[in-house]
Amino acid sequence: MITVRFFGKSPIYGFHITGHSDINPDGPEILCAAVSSAAYMVANTVTEIIGLEPELRVDDGDMYLKLQTENEAQRCRDIFDGMRLHLSSIEEQYKDYIKLTYSEV
């Protein structure tokens, strides 16, 4: 199962994504690819377009991105809200394979 933990709710300070969906063990992992694509788009926008330097770690089945200040979180509000909305719609369709949670900053 893919677990997506968002840090905070309004604003969101970042996320930690772990796991694999295992929705198709004998073929392409389309669900993992969709989640990874959204996560990389957000990470690249935060670092390369907005120009921030969050705490960022990436490994197989594991991505962690966390902003350091409320000002940074406010600057990234729309991109994180878009990611949350996108992944929430995926969660609605694939409840057995992806779970979104929220934690305090």
Secondary structure, DSSP 8 states (H G I E B T S, - for coil): -EEEEEE-SSS--EEEEE----S-TTS--HHHHHHHHHHHHHHHIIIIIS----EEEEETTEEEEE-SSHHHHHHTHHHHHHHHHHHHHHHHH-TTTEEEEEE--
